[in-house]
């Protein structure tokens, strides 16, 4: 399945299109909110576990200013893209029903997509464990290459 070609601004205000990374493996991960425990663990996991031969792009609905503070605080060395209109988030199916403290609501789901150099989604991760997610992607990349 062809991946949706978004164009979103990163923590520095620079725009990134998925098609900018044509010819490369891309990890697109969606997360609920900057500087929350699970999202921080996941982002730092990507920072600390370099995924060989792949570009990592994080996406949430948080604003650029929030992304900038988050990236600086944790020294994140990859683009974190802002999608306040939820266009890419919804296109990838990363928005839906969630539960927190017994309450049900709609929000950004923690999901990841592994996209091959031809721009096709080759793996979708719906049940993400932020502590081991980067290693899981490395294993899958090795088997897919």
Secondary structure per residue as TSV (DSSP state, phi and psi in degrees):
chain	resnum	aa	ss	phi	psi
A	1	X	-	360.0	131.7
A	2	X	B	-69.4	136.0
A	3	X	-	-79.1	143.5
A	4	X	-	-65.9	130.3
A	5	X	-	-91.4	92.0
A	6	X	-	-83.7	165.6
A	7	X	E	-137.6	110.0
A	8	X	E	-136.0	153.9
A	9	X	E	-87.0	144.1
A	10	X	-	-93.7	-171.7
A	11	X	T	-64.7	-14.7
A	12	X	T	-103.2	0.8
A	13	X	S	87.0	4.1
A	14	X	-	-83.3	139.4
A	15	X	E	-88.2	142.1
A	16	X	E	-127.7	133.3
A	17	X	E	-110.3	144.2
A	18	X	G	-57.3	-38.5
A	19	X	G	-64.8	-17.0
A	20	X	G	-61.4	-23.2
A	21	X	G	-105.1	19.1
A	22	X	T	-55.5	137.0
A	23	X	T	91.5	-2.0
A	24	X	S	-124.3	154.7
A	25	X	E	-73.9	139.1
A	26	X	E	-132.1	134.0
A	27	X	E	-105.8	114.5
A	28	X	E	-109.1	115.0
A	29	X	E	-119.6	136.4
A	30	X	E	-104.1	138.3
A	31	X	-	-141.8	153.4
A	32	X	S	-68.5	-48.1
A	33	X	-	-158.7	136.8
A	34	X	T	-57.9	144.4
A	35	X	T	59.9	30.7
A	36	X	S	-106.1	159.1
A	37	X	H	-52.9	-53.5
A	38	X	H	-67.0	-40.4
A	39	X	H	-68.8	-35.7
A	40	X	H	-67.2	-44.1
A	41	X	H	-60.3	-42.6
A	42	X	H	-65.4	-48.3
A	43	X	H	-61.8	-44.1
A	44	X	H	-67.5	-30.5
A	45	X	H	-63.2	-42.6
A	46	X	H	-67.6	-36.8
A	47	X	H	-64.8	-44.8
A	48	X	H	-82.0	-28.1
A	49	X	S	-107.6	88.9
A	50	X	-	-61.3	128.4
A	51	X	-	-93.3	106.9
A	52	X	T	-62.5	129.6
A	53	X	T	73.1	19.5
A	54	X	E	-135.5	147.3
A	55	X	E	-94.5	135.8
A	56	X	E	-108.0	130.5
A	57	X	E	-128.9	118.6
A	58	X	E	-94.1	144.0
A	59	X	E	-137.5	131.3
A	60	X	E	-143.9	175.2
A	61	X	S	-85.8	-2.3
A	62	X	S	-62.2	154.5
A	63	X	-	-75.7	162.9
A	64	X	H	-55.7	-42.7
A	65	X	H	-59.7	-41.1
A	66	X	H	-64.8	-43.8
A	67	X	H	-60.8	-40.8
A	68	X	H	-62.0	-46.3
A	69	X	H	-63.9	-42.5
A	70	X	H	-62.1	-48.4
A	71	X	H	-64.0	-40.8
A	72	X	H	-69.2	-43.7
A	73	X	H	-59.0	-40.5
A	74	X	H	-107.4	9.6
A	75	X	T	52.1	48.0
A	76	X	-	-74.3	131.2
A	77	X	-	-110.2	30.1
A	78	X	S	-142.3	159.6
A	79	X	-	-66.9	135.1
A	80	X	E	-116.0	116.8
A	81	X	E	-99.6	143.1
A	82	X	E	-99.0	126.0
A	83	X	-	-128.7	65.9
A	84	X	T	-65.0	-22.4
A	85	X	T	-87.1	-6.5
A	86	X	-	67.8	16.7
A	87	X	H	-60.1	-58.5
A	88	X	H	-68.4	-40.3
A	89	X	H	-55.9	-47.0
A	90	X	H	-73.2	-37.5
A	91	X	H	-59.8	-35.6
A	92	X	T	-88.4	0.2
A	93	X	T	75.1	23.8
A	94	X	-	-98.1	29.7
A	95	X	E	-135.6	130.7
A	96	X	E	179.2	-165.3
A	97	X	E	-70.4	136.0
A	98	X	E	-135.2	161.6
A	99	X	E	-126.7	136.4
A	100	X	E	-147.5	123.3
A	101	X	T	51.9	42.8
A	102	X	T	81.8	-5.1
A	103	X	E	-103.5	139.3
A	104	X	E	-101.4	137.7
A	105	X	E	-155.8	171.7
A	106	X	E	-101.6	142.1
A	107	X	E	-169.7	-175.8
A	108	X	E	-74.3	130.5
A	109	X	-	-93.0	146.3
A	110	X	-	-78.8	104.8
A	111	X	E	-141.6	154.8
A	112	X	E	-136.8	147.6
A	113	X	E	-128.2	133.2
A	114	X	E	-102.2	121.3
A	115	X	E	-115.5	129.8
A	116	X	-	-80.1	172.5
A	117	X	T	-60.6	-18.2
A	118	X	T	-88.3	1.3
A	119	X	S	84.3	20.0
A	120	X	B	-104.3	141.1
A	121	X	E	-74.6	119.3
A	122	X	E	-108.7	-12.9
A	123	X	E	-155.6	137.1
A	124	X	E	-121.7	129.2
A	125	X	E	-111.6	114.6
A	126	X	-	-104.0	-30.8
A	127	X	S	-106.3	83.6
A	128	X	-	-93.6	127.9
A	129	X	-	-101.0	108.1
A	130	X	T	-56.2	-26.1
A	131	X	T	-73.9	-28.4
A	132	X	T	-125.1	8.0
A	133	X	H	-62.4	-44.7
A	134	X	H	-60.6	-42.3
A	135	X	H	-64.8	-37.3
A	136	X	H	-61.3	-42.1
A	137	X	H	-66.7	-40.5
A	138	X	H	-59.0	-45.7
A	139	X	H	-59.4	-46.3
A	140	X	H	-65.6	-39.2
A	141	X	H	-61.0	-42.0
A	142	X	H	-60.4	-40.2
A	143	X	H	-76.1	-23.9
A	144	X	H	-87.2	-21.1
A	145	X	-	-76.9	360.0
